[in-house]
Amino acid sequence: MKNFGLKDLRLAAPAEWDPYRVEGIAHGTGDVIERVRLFDTFDEAIADTHFVVGLTARHRTARHSVMRARESTDEILTRAETAHVAIVLGPENNGLTNIELDRCDRAVTIDTSDEHTSLNLAHAFTIMAYELFMGREQPRSFKPPRRVDVPATHEELELLFEDIEKSLGVIEFFKSRKPRAIMRTVRDLVRRGDLDHRETRLVRGMALELRHFLVRQGLLEESEP
């Protein structure tokens, strides 16, 4: 992180965390270590972020759209100028799960030889950090849409997805379909729309009003405020 100008590290349920030992190994990193924040869960760690990028090996994904590391830096750096961006890496033994990748706005992979695709956690992070560092020196072509409001946080989007799934459930939209696969597609659609805070509240209001309408018509029992 110090090598490539990154300052803020969050750890979600780490197997081990000994800041004294880390600083003893990585000299001159006390300022980074002091800012480390610990969280019990992955969702808590990214709740207040606006754009989440998950690093993954290609074979770990289930119908996720995956970008190469170098191709992703343009968008990541542009968004970071006005929003809180998180780069997420999973445990070294098996990486991010497909459910965790569902929580990410983008999935990024690092190309390797097909003969040996495994990268350890430090190598994967260093390559991504280097690409971002070099990308800062290059003119960027990606232009996000004009916003009239702040970006939606990860927490707001998760509430939206939860309400959409509930509303689709009460109108029996899923039927014989697999809800998880349908919701994965819904997540991709919403993220491509790049909703801001106000737009997210509007779409969530639509999903809520559908259930409230069914309650008013006597077709659904009221189960929540």
Number of C-alpha atoms within 10 A of each C-alpha: 14 12 10 14 11 12 13 14 15 17 18 16 13 12 7 7 11 8 13 10 9 13 15 11 10 11 8 11 16 14 12 15 18 11 12 13 12 15 14 11 12 16 15 14 19 24 15 16 18 24 23 22 19 22 26 24 19 18 8 14 17 14 10 18 12 18 17 15 20 18 12 20 23 20 14 21 18 16 18 13 9 11 17 15 18 22 20 23 17 17 12 13 8 10 19 20 14 16 12 14 24 21 21 23 20 22 25 24 19 19 12 11 7 7 6 7 12 13 13 11 14 10 11 18 18 14 14 21 21 15 18 21 17 12 18 13 8 9 8 13 9 13 10 10 9 6 11 10 11 13 22 21 21 22 16 20 23 15 14 23 19 14 19 20 19 15 19 17 13 14 13 10 13 16 10 7 9 9 15 13 13 13 18 19 15 15 20 16 11 16 15 11 11 16 21 19 17 14 16 19 17 14 17 19 14 15 20 16 13 15 22 19 12 15 14 11 10 10 12 14 12 12 7 5 4
